[in-house]
Amino acid sequence: MSNLPLDAFGGKLFFTTAWEFNRADVETFIDQVVNDLTSHGVPDSWKTAAGLIRGYITQLKPGQGNESASYYPIPPQYLYRKELVNAAPPPEERPDPPVADEPVSFELDPKAVSNHRVYGMYDFLGYFLSLAPAPDGADRDNFFAPWLVIYWKWCKLFQATEQEKKDSQLNWDKPIKDPKMLQCTWRKTNIEGEDNEDIEKIVFHMGASLGGYAFVGPKGEYGVYQTKKNNWTQSILRFRFNLLADPGSGKVNNQYEWTKAPEYELTAAQAKKSGEKVKKTLMNLAKSGWDFGNCAETYPFLEILSDGGHTSRTEYGGLSIKPEAMAAALEGEPEAFKTPIITPPCRNCQYLLESKYGCGAGNFQPPVSNPTA
C-alpha cells in the first residue's frame, strides 16, 4: 500500500494514532466520541446506543482486584453472565451425602444494542468501531482491511494482561477462547442529495467469531448442569444462532434448524464418492463443521444486511481475516501496512449471502491475487 489507510470517525482518528493506542487511550477516545458524536461523524440515531456501548465495555474490561471481582462471576470471562436461578442438578447427579458448596451455574446476560442483543466484549468493540460511516472513497485495502486489524488489536488490549492474570482476586485460571476470524461487511448506498445529485454513503460493521468464553472446566461451572462438557459453548452459540433464525420458526431462512448447516453437509464432489467414504466424510463433518451464529459475520450481517434492506441501488461487500494472518502486520510499522491474507466466506455464510439476503457472495471473495488463505 503506497499511502496510509484513510482516517476513521469523521477524520478524527488517524490510523497511525489508533495503532499506538493502549487500553487507557482507547477508553479515553471512546469517551470523546460518546461526548461529541457529531464531530466524530456518528449519526444521531446511535446516540443512545453509543452511551450504552461505552458502559458495557467499561464493565467488562479486566480491572484491579476487587474492582473487577465485584462484577465478574468467577472465573472471569469477556462476556455478560448472571447466576442461574434454580440451577440444581438432576437427582441422579446430586452427591450423596450432599456437598455444602456446589459449583454455581450461570447463564448469559445479553444487553440491548441497536436492534439486537449482545453479550461479548469483542462484539461491543465491533459496534463501537462501526458507529461512524466510512469516509468517501473507502475500499477493502485503504480502509476496511486496515481498520479490521485495528479492531483485533484493540480487542487484544481488553484481554487480561499477564500481570492481571497473576492477581489472585481475579481468578484468571481458565483458558479463554480467542475468536478464529474477524469480519467486516459494508454497504454502499447512493442517496439523492442537493441538486438531485447522487451521494454515496458507506456504512459498515465489524464482528468476531465466537470467543471470549472459558471453554474448559468442570460440569456446572460455566453453564447449566448437563452431561455434555461443552454445554456452555453450546449455549452461547445457540444464542447467536437464534439471532439469525427466522422469528418464531427456529430455522435459518426457514430451512436450517439448530445443528443443521451447510458446513455439516457433503459437497457435490464428496457426495459422488463410494458409500464408505461418504459415511466417513459425514462423520468428520459432524466433528469439524459448525453452526450458523459461530461466524464473525453474525453481527455484521445482522446490522448491514438484515437491518439495511436490499435495493437495486445498493452495493455490498465484505472481507474476513484470521488473527494469525494479521500477525505479520501487527509486528510491523503502521506506515508499512499491507492487507493480510483474506479468507473467503464459509459455506454457511455463502448460503446466507445468496439465499437469505440475495446479494450474492461475489463481493465477499478474496481478490484473485490473494495468496491461499
N, C-alpha and C positions, 0 to 999 in steps of 0.2 A: 504494500500500500504506500503510495508516494506521499500522501497527505495524512494528517491526523484525522481520526474519526470526528464526525460532527458533534457539536455540543448538545447536551440534553437540558430538559426543563427550561425551555424558552431561551436557551443560550446562557443560562445562569450557571450551569455546571459543565466545566471543561473535562474532557476525557482524562487528561493527564492529572488533573486535580483529584477526580474520583478514584483514579488508580492508586494514589498515595494515601487515601483515607485510612485511618484506623477506626476502631469501633466508636470511639467518642466523637470523631469527626462526622461519621455517618449520622449519629444521633443528633448532633448539632444541625446538620443540614436538613434532616427530617423536620426539626423544629422550625427552621427558616422557611421551608416550603409550606408547612401547615399554617404558619402565622401570616404568610403572604402568598396565597395561591396564585393570584393574578399575575404578579411579576415573574412567577416561575412557569407560566404557561398552562396552569392547571385549570380546567373548566370549573365553573361554579357548581356544576352538578355533582362534583366529587367532594364538596366542602365537608359534609358530614362524615363521609367515609374516610377522608384523609385524616381527620382527627381520631377516628376510631382505630385506624391502622397504626398510627403513632402509639396509642395506648397499648395495643396488643403486642407490638414489638418490644416496647419498654418492659412489659410484664414478663415476656418470655425470655428475655436476654439472660445469660448467666450472670449472677450477681455475687456479692460478697457475703459469705457466711449466712447468718440468719435472714439477711435481706432476701436472699433467694429461697432459702428453705421455708420461709413463711408462706410463699406461694406454691412452690413446686411440690407435688406429690413425690414421694421418694421411691425409686431413684428419679432424678430429673430427666425430662425428655424435651425436645423442641416442639412441643405441641400441647394444646389445652386438654386437660383431663379433669375429671371430678370423681370423687369417691362414689362407687356404685351402691345405691341403696338396696338393702335386702339381697346382698350378694352371697348368701350362704350356699355352700356346696351341696350337691345332692346327698341323700343319706348314705349311699354306698361309698362316698368319698370322704365322709366325716371321720376323723380319727377317734379311736376308742382306746383309752379314755380321751375326752376332749382336750384340745390344746388351748391354753388361755389366749395366746397371741397368734391367731391365724393370720395369714397374709391378707392385706387389704386389696380389693379389686377395684379397678377404675373403668370408666367409660369416657368416650370422647365428650368434649365440651366445646363444640364449634361456635364461632362468633359470626355475626352477620356483617358482611361487607358487600356493598353494592347490592346486586340481586341474589347473591349466593352466600353460603356459609363456608367458613374457612377455619381450620384448626391448627395449622402449622406455621412455624417461623419462616420457612423458605417461601411459602405462598404469600405471607404478609409482605415480605420484602419484594416479591414479584409484583404485588399490587402497587406498592409504593413507587417502584421504578417505572411503572406503566401509567402513572397518573397524568402526565403531560403528553400530548401528541408528539410524534416525531417531527423533526424540523423539515422544511422544504428540501426536496432532493434526497431524502434518506433512502438508502437501499441496503441490501444484505451486507455489503462489505464496508460501507462508510458509516454505518450506524448500528444496525441490528446485531450483527455478529460481535463487534467490539463491546457493545453495551451488555450483551448477554454474558460475556466474560466478566465484566464488572459486576453483574448480578451474582455470579457464582463467587467472585472474590469477596463481595460483601456478605454473602451467606456464610462463608468461612469465618469472617470476622465475628459473627454472632454465635459461633460454636464455642464451647468451653475451652479455655486455654489450658495448657499443661499445668500451670500454676493453680488455676481454679480447680482442676481435677484432683489436686493434692489436698484441697480443703475438705477435711473430714466431715464438716457440717453439710456439705453439698452432696455427698454420697454419689459422685460420678464414678460408679464402679461397674457399670454395664456398658457394653459397646452400643453406639448409636449408629443406625443405618444412614449412610450417605445416599443422596439421590444418584441414580445412574445416568441421568440425562437432564439437560436444560433445554428449554424450547422457547421460541418467540414466534408469535403469529401476528400479522399486521393486516390492515385493511385500508386500501386507498379508495377514497370516495370523491368523486367530482361533484361539488355543490355549486349552485348558482350564486355568484356574488354580485357586487355592484356592476352596473352597466351590462348585466346579463352575461358576464364572463364566468367561465368555469374556474373554480378554485379547488385545488387538490388538497385534501386533508388526510393525514395518515395517522390512524390510531393503532396501538399495538398492545400486546400483553405478554409478559414473561412468566414462565412457570417451571416447576421442577417435578420430576417423577417422585414416587413415593419415598419418603425419607424422614429423618428427624425423630425416629422412634427406637426404643430399645427392643431388640429382636431376639435376645437370648435371656432366659430366666425361668425360674420355677413356675409351675402351673398356678394361676391365680394372681401372680404378681403384676401382670401387665394387662389383663383383660378379664372377662367373665370366666368363671370356672367351666372348663370344658376339657375333653380328653385330648384335643389337639394341642400340641405345643405351640403352634403358630397362630393361635386364636386371636391374639392381639393384632398381629399383622393382618389377618383376615378381616377383623372388624374395622380397621381404619381404611383398608382398601375397599370394603363394601360401601363405606360412606361415600367415597369418591365415585364408585360405580353408580350409586343412586343419583348422584348429581347429573350424570349423563343419560340415565334411563328416562323413558317417557313417563310423565306423571301418572301414577295410578296403575301402570302396566307392569312395572318391574322388569321391563325389557328395553334394551337399547335399539332405537329405531323400530320398535315393535317386532324385533326378530331375535335378538340375543339376550338370553337370561343370564343371571349370575353364574359364573364359572363356564360360560359358553362364549367363545370369541374366535375370530379368525386365526389368532395365534395358536389356538389349540387344534386347528383343522389342517388336513393334508393339503398341500399344494397340488396343482394339476399334475406335475411331474411325479410327485410322491404317490399319488393315487394310482398311477399306471404300473407300479411295481407289484411283485408277487404278494400273495396273501400274508406270508410270514413277515416279510419286510414291512408291509403296511401295518401289521399288528405291532411290530416293534417300534415303528416310527410314531404311531399313535401313543404308545406308552411313553416314549421320550418327550413327545409334545405335551403330554399331561404334566410332566415334571418341569419342562423348560418354558412352556407357554405362560401367558399372563392375561389377566382380565382387563376389560375396559375400566378406566379410572387409575390404573397404575402409571400411565404415561405422563410425561411432563406437559403434554398437550392439553391435559384435562381443563385447567382454568383458562388458558389462552383460547381454547375452542369455545368454552362457555361464554367468555366475555366478548370475543371478536366475531365468532360465527353464530352461536345460538342467539345472543342478545343483539347483534348487529344487523341481522337480517341480510338477505341476499337479493341484490338487484342487478339489472343488466349494466348499470353504471358503476359497479363495484369490482375492484380487483383485489384478490387476496394473495398472501404469500407467507412463508414461514421457513424456519430452519431449526435444526436440532443439533446440539453439540454435546458430546460426552465430557465429563470433567477431566478424564485423563487426556483427552485431545487438547484441552486447554492448558495443560501443564507447561508446555514449551512457551506459550505466550505469556503465562504468568511469571515465568522465570526471567523473561526478557524485559526490555525497557518499553514503556508505552509508545515512545516515538517510533519504535521499530515494529509495531503491532502488525501481524498478518492474520488473516482469517484462518482459524483452525479447521481441521477436517470436519466436514458436515456429514451427519448421519441421515439417511433417508427415513421417511416415516415408516413405522412398523405396519404390519398388515391390519391391525386394529385401527390405527389412525388413518390409513388409506381408505378403509371401509367408511369411516366417519366422513371423511372429506368427499368421497364420491357418492355414497348412498344416503347419508343422513343430511349433510349440508349442501350437497350438489354443486360445490365449487371446484371439484377436481383436485388431484394431488400434484399436478404438474409444477405449480409454483412453489411446492414444498420440497422438491427434489434437489440434491446437490448439483452444482454445476458440472458440466462434462469433464472439466479439468480437475475435479475433486479427486484426491487420492482415495484409495479403498478405505471406507470407514469401518 
